[in-house]
Amino acid sequence: MDDLAAAAASGTVDFECPRCTAPVTEAFYGPCAACRAQLRADQSAEARDLAAPEYEPKMNVTPNAVALKD
């Protein structure tokens, strides 16, 4: 119980990294700093501009009868 109280007071927790199983002391449970950096490098991507195709109604769609009234 003393270890838990000491960890709460210091704001850090000792545990094994769930990714590389190295012993770490971090504020929150999760991958260690080295694993987080590697994940960011592996998973990051450049932003791309995607142009959406212009809307074209289907051929089976007929105009509204009210709109055709003259």
C-alpha distance (Angstrom), angle and dihedral (degrees) to the residues before:
residue distance angle dihedral
M1 . . .
D2 3.82 . .
D3 3.82 91.1 .
L4 3.79 90.5 53.5
A5 3.83 92.4 49.1
A6 3.81 91.2 47.6
A7 3.80 91.4 49.2
A8 3.81 91.3 49.5
A9 3.80 91.4 49.1
S10 3.80 94.1 49.3
G11 3.82 94.6 42.1
T12 3.81 93.6 -128.6
V13 3.80 134.4 102.5
D14 3.81 129.5 -153.6
F15 3.82 113.6 -135.6
E16 3.80 143.3 131.8
C17 3.78 117.3 -89.3
P18 3.82 106.3 -107.2
R19 3.80 90.1 -141.4
C20 3.82 105.6 44.6
T21 3.85 100.0 12.0
A22 3.82 92.6 -129.0
P23 3.81 116.1 146.7
V24 3.83 109.6 -106.4
T25 3.79 140.1 172.4
E26 3.79 110.7 -143.1
A27 3.80 138.2 153.0
F28 3.83 92.3 -117.7
Y29 3.81 135.1 28.3
G30 3.80 113.1 -103.1
P31 3.79 141.9 80.0
C32 3.80 116.6 -19.3
A33 3.81 121.7 -108.0
A34 3.80 93.0 -95.8
C35 3.81 92.3 50.7
R36 3.82 91.5 46.7
A37 3.80 90.4 52.5
Q38 3.80 91.3 49.0
L39 3.83 91.9 47.8
R40 3.81 91.2 49.9
A41 3.80 90.6 50.6
D42 3.82 93.1 46.9
Q43 3.81 97.6 43.0
S44 3.80 101.7 38.8
A45 3.77 119.2 105.3
E46 3.77 136.0 -176.0
A47 3.79 117.2 -103.5
R48 3.79 112.6 -107.3
D49 3.78 132.3 -159.6
L50 3.76 109.1 -126.1
A51 3.79 118.3 -165.6
A52 3.78 113.2 -147.2
P53 3.79 114.5 -140.3
E54 3.79 115.0 -106.9
Y55 3.80 114.2 -98.4
E56 3.78 114.5 -101.7
P57 3.80 118.3 -179.5
K58 3.77 117.8 -125.1
M59 3.78 116.6 -98.2
N60 3.81 93.3 -118.2
V61 3.82 91.8 60.3
T62 3.81 112.3 101.9
P63 3.80 124.9 -160.0
N64 3.78 118.9 -99.8
A65 3.83 112.8 -90.7
V66 3.82 91.9 -132.9
A67 3.79 90.7 53.7
L68 3.81 90.3 54.0
K69 3.84 93.7 54.1
D70 3.78 113.6 110.7
